[in-house]
């Protein structure tokens, strides 16, 4: 990026950009050239609470184009692992303040930040408190734009994610992960949350967490090495025995399934790639296997499953 356009971005965040410069910035963002300096935006945001709206149409175009270029560069650099720094909501908020005001501003502030991962993709997110979150493929996380003013740090999860929670040494705020059936409460720890199945499952690697059921007066304290969730009676329970699906190992890029039925392996492939597999042999479906497949390399993963079963596969693309 040239010094000139870098300066225009500074003027955009400083609210000193002229209409002519705004037009030039929009033209530049519309070009198809590579955008190699996404990280400079980390330094280019201000508090624009009292900002006046600029041309709404142009501001919206700038915000959209800039977002697309940043994400494209992040994807190019890290393959199928996208990264969102804690600065990204601040940059987005700065641009948003330039294009909305009044009731529109309140609507924006009350809407959550939502980040989704695609099939065959891992997304790495740094929350405003520097907590690290890694989203497994086909997952979604959301949190409030008013993060710093909340009494409790809260996120909502659909799918699967690994959390490395940063302790709040100043205010000692709790960190809570909301799923459809329970809340995971922590202060500072590392854990995995999986909401893909009928009931949420949590694996704790370090620290301590407390699980609270949403629809009943049931809670459970966990210790490192345990996996917990609802048992067949609908009560929260934990186990320290090795889990077949090595919880949390996926965050390094590969799914590890140990001694599990082929039906479960097929289900994990569907979760990650959006492709549903089956075979005609029912006995084979109930046979147990151990397999490791890459989350971000669909072609290689497909070769692995084909080599594993050694029979023709029936394939169907899903849409979740």
Backbone torsions as a table, in degrees:
resi	resn	phi	psi	omega
1	UNK	NA	133.4	-179.6
2	UNK	-73.1	160.7	178.7
3	UNK	-61.2	-33.4	-177.4
4	UNK	-62.3	-49.8	-178.0
5	UNK	-73.4	-29.6	173.5
6	UNK	-61.4	-39.5	179.1
7	UNK	-67.4	-37.5	179.0
8	UNK	-64.2	-37.8	176.7
9	UNK	-65.1	-37.2	176.5
10	UNK	-64.0	-41.4	178.6
11	UNK	-66.0	-34.7	178.3
12	UNK	-61.5	-47.4	-179.5
13	UNK	-73.7	-26.3	178.3
14	UNK	-83.7	-7.3	-177.6
15	UNK	65.5	28.4	179.7
16	UNK	-111.1	8.3	-176.1
17	UNK	-75.0	137.8	178.8
18	UNK	-86.0	163.2	177.7
19	UNK	-57.6	-38.5	179.3
20	UNK	-66.2	-43.0	179.8
21	UNK	-67.8	-35.7	176.5
22	UNK	-61.4	-41.3	177.5
23	UNK	-63.3	-42.2	178.9
24	UNK	-64.9	-39.9	179.0
25	UNK	-64.0	-39.7	178.8
26	UNK	-65.1	-41.3	177.6
27	UNK	-61.7	-43.3	-179.7
28	UNK	-63.1	-41.5	-179.4
29	UNK	-68.0	-23.3	179.1
30	UNK	-80.6	-12.3	179.0
31	UNK	-69.5	157.5	-177.2
32	UNK	-93.3	7.7	-179.2
33	UNK	-69.3	157.7	-179.0
34	UNK	-69.5	146.3	179.8
35	UNK	-110.2	101.2	-167.9
36	UNK	-95.5	-1.5	-170.6
37	UNK	-125.9	47.0	-178.6
38	UNK	-60.1	-31.9	-175.0
39	UNK	-66.9	-19.7	-178.9
40	UNK	-66.6	-22.9	179.9
41	UNK	-65.2	-18.2	179.7
42	UNK	-61.3	-25.7	-178.4
43	UNK	-100.0	0.1	-168.0
44	UNK	-117.4	52.0	174.7
45	UNK	-133.6	150.0	179.5
46	UNK	-135.8	165.5	173.8
47	UNK	-79.1	114.0	-175.1
48	UNK	-110.9	34.6	-174.6
49	UNK	-58.5	-33.6	-177.7
50	UNK	-103.5	18.8	-176.1
51	UNK	-72.9	149.5	173.7
52	UNK	-93.2	145.5	-178.9
53	UNK	-68.6	141.1	172.3
54	UNK	-98.3	-173.5	179.4
55	UNK	-50.4	114.9	-171.3
56	UNK	-64.6	-42.9	-177.8
57	UNK	-63.5	-45.4	-179.6
58	UNK	-67.7	-40.3	179.8
59	UNK	-62.7	-40.1	178.4
60	UNK	-64.4	-40.8	177.7
61	UNK	-62.5	-42.8	-179.7
62	UNK	-62.7	-45.3	-178.6
63	UNK	-61.8	-44.5	-178.8
64	UNK	-66.2	-48.0	-178.9
65	UNK	-63.4	-42.9	-178.8
66	UNK	-63.7	-42.5	178.7
67	UNK	-61.7	-44.5	-179.5
68	UNK	-63.3	-41.3	-179.6
69	UNK	-66.9	-40.5	179.2
70	UNK	-63.3	-47.5	-178.2
71	UNK	-65.4	-37.6	178.5
72	UNK	-62.8	-41.6	179.9
73	UNK	-67.9	-40.1	179.1
74	UNK	-64.2	-40.9	178.9
75	UNK	-66.8	-39.0	179.1
76	UNK	-63.2	-40.9	-177.5
77	UNK	-69.9	-37.3	-169.7
78	UNK	-116.1	19.9	179.3
79	UNK	66.9	-118.2	-179.7
80	UNK	-103.7	21.6	173.8
81	UNK	-113.8	106.7	178.1
82	UNK	-88.9	151.4	-179.4
83	UNK	-128.1	134.9	174.5
84	UNK	-121.3	115.7	177.8
85	UNK	-79.1	165.8	178.9
86	UNK	-64.4	-15.5	-179.3
87	UNK	-78.5	-20.6	-170.9
88	UNK	-61.7	-45.5	177.4
89	UNK	-61.2	-28.9	179.6
90	UNK	-70.3	-41.3	176.9
91	UNK	-64.6	-45.8	179.5
92	UNK	-61.4	-39.3	179.5
93	UNK	-66.0	-38.7	179.2
94	UNK	-61.8	-44.4	178.5
95	UNK	-67.5	-37.5	-178.4
96	UNK	-65.7	-36.6	179.5
97	UNK	-63.4	-23.3	-179.9
98	UNK	-81.2	-16.1	-175.3
99	UNK	-116.8	-5.4	178.5
100	UNK	-134.3	155.5	178.2
101	UNK	-154.5	171.9	176.3
102	UNK	59.8	-132.8	-178.6
103	UNK	-62.8	-31.6	178.0
104	UNK	-63.1	-37.7	178.6
105	UNK	-65.4	-43.6	179.7
106	UNK	-63.9	-39.6	177.4
107	UNK	-61.1	-42.5	-179.7
108	UNK	-62.9	-47.9	-177.2
109	UNK	-65.0	-30.0	-178.6
110	UNK	-87.0	-9.3	177.2
111	UNK	-85.3	145.0	-177.1
112	UNK	-79.8	159.4	167.8
113	UNK	-81.4	124.5	-177.7
114	UNK	-121.3	126.6	178.4
115	UNK	-126.0	128.4	-177.5
116	UNK	-120.5	148.8	171.8
117	UNK	-106.3	147.4	-179.8
118	UNK	-88.6	173.9	171.7
119	UNK	-60.6	140.7	177.7
120	UNK	66.0	30.0	-176.4
121	UNK	-142.0	141.0	171.7
122	UNK	-111.4	134.8	-179.9
123	UNK	-116.8	127.9	178.0
124	UNK	-103.0	127.6	-175.2
125	UNK	-126.0	137.1	171.2
126	UNK	-111.3	115.3	-178.3
127	UNK	-73.7	167.4	-177.4
128	UNK	-56.5	-25.0	178.4
129	UNK	-92.8	10.2	-179.4
130	UNK	73.5	12.8	169.6
131	UNK	-65.4	134.8	179.8
132	UNK	-95.8	130.1	177.1
133	UNK	-126.0	132.5	173.4
134	UNK	-116.5	116.9	179.6
135	UNK	-87.6	126.8	172.7
136	UNK	-71.4	169.9	-178.3
137	UNK	-58.5	148.4	175.5
138	UNK	56.8	50.0	-178.8
139	UNK	-134.9	168.4	-177.6
140	UNK	-147.5	137.8	175.3
141	UNK	-129.2	145.5	177.8
142	UNK	-141.2	152.3	177.8
143	UNK	-156.6	163.9	-174.5
144	UNK	-73.0	144.2	173.2
145	UNK	-70.8	-18.9	178.5
146	UNK	-93.8	43.5	-172.9
147	UNK	-55.3	-50.0	-173.2
148	UNK	-69.0	-21.8	-178.4
149	UNK	-92.4	-2.6	-179.5
150	UNK	-78.8	145.1	175.9
151	UNK	-75.5	-26.4	177.7
152	UNK	-128.1	132.5	176.1
153	UNK	-76.5	114.0	-174.8
154	UNK	-126.7	142.3	172.2
155	UNK	-134.7	155.5	175.0
156	UNK	-115.6	141.5	-174.4
157	UNK	-129.8	135.5	167.6
158	UNK	-124.9	127.2	-177.0
159	UNK	103.5	-129.4	-176.2
160	UNK	-142.9	141.6	180.0
161	UNK	-152.4	150.1	173.8
162	UNK	-106.0	133.7	-177.1
163	UNK	-118.8	134.0	168.5
164	UNK	-121.1	93.2	-169.4
165	UNK	-81.0	128.1	176.0
166	UNK	-81.2	127.6	178.9
167	UNK	-65.9	140.2	175.8
168	UNK	-91.7	91.1	-175.1
169	UNK	-74.3	-18.6	-176.9
170	UNK	-89.2	-55.1	-175.5
171	UNK	-103.4	-11.4	-179.8
172	UNK	56.6	40.4	178.5
173	UNK	-74.0	138.4	175.0
174	UNK	-70.4	158.5	175.3
175	UNK	-118.5	126.4	-176.4
176	UNK	-127.3	131.5	173.6
177	UNK	-103.9	120.4	177.9
178	UNK	-93.6	130.1	169.1
179	UNK	-121.4	-178.5	-174.9
180	UNK	-68.7	-20.4	-175.3
181	UNK	-128.1	-7.9	177.7
182	UNK	-158.1	166.3	174.3
183	UNK	-112.8	139.2	176.2
184	UNK	-109.0	114.8	-175.3
185	UNK	-107.3	129.4	-177.5
186	UNK	-142.1	167.1	170.3
187	UNK	-111.7	-45.7	176.5
188	UNK	-167.2	116.6	-171.9
189	UNK	-171.2	178.0	175.5
190	UNK	-125.2	126.6	-176.0
191	UNK	-157.3	163.1	179.5
192	UNK	-118.2	135.8	177.5
193	UNK	-122.3	126.9	-178.8
194	UNK	-124.6	114.6	-179.5
195	UNK	-107.1	12.6	-172.4
196	UNK	-70.2	-34.1	-174.0
197	UNK	-86.8	-168.2	-177.6
198	UNK	-58.9	-39.7	-180.0
199	UNK	-129.0	150.3	179.8
200	UNK	-65.4	139.6	175.0
201	UNK	-121.9	139.6	-178.7
202	UNK	-125.7	131.8	174.2
203	UNK	-116.4	128.6	-177.6
204	UNK	-106.9	121.2	178.9
205	UNK	-96.4	-36.8	-175.0
206	UNK	-149.6	143.3	178.1
207	UNK	88.7	-148.9	178.3
208	UNK	-148.1	146.3	177.4
209	UNK	-136.5	158.6	176.3
210	UNK	-121.5	127.9	177.6
211	UNK	-98.3	137.6	176.2
212	UNK	-127.5	123.8	175.7
213	UNK	-70.3	144.8	-176.7
214	UNK	-83.3	-31.9	-172.6
215	UNK	-107.8	10.5	177.9
216	UNK	-156.2	164.2	179.6
217	UNK	-84.8	76.7	-176.3
218	UNK	-139.7	131.1	179.3
219	UNK	-142.5	164.0	-176.5
220	UNK	-154.6	131.0	173.1
221	UNK	-91.7	135.6	-179.6
222	UNK	-111.7	153.5	174.5
223	UNK	-121.9	158.5	-177.0
224	UNK	-54.6	140.1	179.5
225	UNK	93.4	-4.5	-179.8
226	UNK	-96.1	150.6	166.6
227	UNK	-116.1	138.6	-175.7
228	UNK	-141.1	161.4	178.2
229	UNK	169.8	-160.5	-179.5
230	UNK	-86.3	135.0	177.3
231	UNK	-87.7	-173.2	-175.3
232	UNK	-67.8	-14.8	177.4
233	UNK	-92.4	-3.2	179.8
234	UNK	86.9	12.7	178.9
235	UNK	-105.5	151.8	177.0
236	UNK	-71.0	132.8	178.7
237	UNK	-148.6	158.8	-179.2
238	UNK	-129.6	161.1	179.4
239	UNK	-145.8	139.1	178.0
240	UNK	-100.8	3.3	179.0
241	UNK	-73.0	152.5	179.9
242	UNK	-57.3	135.5	-180.0
243	UNK	-92.4	140.1	-179.3
244	UNK	-57.6	-41.4	179.1
245	UNK	-95.7	103.4	-172.7
246	UNK	-59.6	94.3	-174.7
247	UNK	-59.2	130.5	176.4
248	UNK	90.6	-21.1	-179.6
249	UNK	-64.7	-24.4	-178.4
250	UNK	-61.8	-24.5	-175.3
251	UNK	-63.5	-17.8	176.3
252	UNK	-86.4	-1.9	174.1
253	UNK	113.3	-8.0	-178.6
254	UNK	-129.9	140.1	175.8
255	UNK	-90.3	129.6	-179.0
256	UNK	-116.1	116.9	179.3
257	UNK	-118.6	119.6	-174.7
258	UNK	-111.1	119.4	173.9
259	UNK	51.6	55.4	179.7
260	UNK	-121.0	157.1	-179.8
261	UNK	-66.2	151.5	-179.8
262	UNK	-59.9	-33.1	178.3
263	UNK	-60.4	-38.1	179.3
264	UNK	-71.9	-36.9	176.9
265	UNK	-61.9	-44.6	177.6
266	UNK	-60.1	-37.9	180.0
267	UNK	-65.7	-39.2	177.8
268	UNK	-65.8	-38.6	175.5
269	UNK	-61.7	-40.8	179.3
270	UNK	-65.2	-41.5	178.1
271	UNK	-61.0	-41.9	-173.3
272	UNK	-82.8	-41.5	-171.5
273	UNK	-112.7	-8.4	-178.1
274	UNK	72.0	25.0	-179.8
275	UNK	-122.4	126.1	-178.9
276	UNK	-98.2	126.0	179.3
277	UNK	-110.9	152.4	167.3
278	UNK	-157.8	166.2	176.1
279	UNK	-132.9	159.3	-177.2
280	UNK	-75.1	-24.7	-176.0
281	UNK	-81.8	106.8	-179.0
282	UNK	-66.8	-32.2	177.9
283	UNK	-65.0	-37.7	178.7
284	UNK	-65.8	-37.4	179.7
285	UNK	-60.5	-31.2	-179.1
286	UNK	-92.2	-2.5	178.5
287	UNK	-76.2	145.7	-177.1
288	UNK	-96.7	142.4	-179.0
289	UNK	-137.4	163.7	168.7
290	UNK	-119.5	128.4	-175.2
291	UNK	-146.5	147.9	173.5
292	UNK	-126.6	126.4	178.4
293	UNK	-137.2	147.1	-178.6
294	UNK	-75.5	137.3	-179.3
295	UNK	-76.9	-33.0	-173.4
296	UNK	-101.2	11.2	177.9
297	UNK	-131.2	86.6	-173.7
298	UNK	-62.0	-42.8	-177.2
299	UNK	-61.9	-44.5	179.4
300	UNK	-65.1	-39.8	179.4
301	UNK	-63.2	-38.1	178.8
302	UNK	-66.1	-39.1	177.6
303	UNK	-63.5	-38.0	-178.6
304	UNK	-65.3	-44.4	-178.6
305	UNK	-68.5	-35.1	178.2
306	UNK	-66.9	-42.5	177.6
307	UNK	-65.6	-29.1	-177.4
308	UNK	-70.0	-45.9	-173.0
309	UNK	-88.2	-29.8	176.5
310	UNK	61.4	24.6	175.0
311	UNK	-138.7	161.4	179.0
312	UNK	-59.4	139.6	-179.9
313	UNK	-104.7	139.9	171.0
314	UNK	-94.5	125.8	-172.3
315	UNK	-118.8	137.8	176.0
316	UNK	-143.2	129.4	178.0
317	UNK	-80.8	131.4	179.1
318	UNK	-99.6	169.6	-175.7
319	UNK	-131.1	48.1	175.9
320	UNK	-110.2	NA	NA
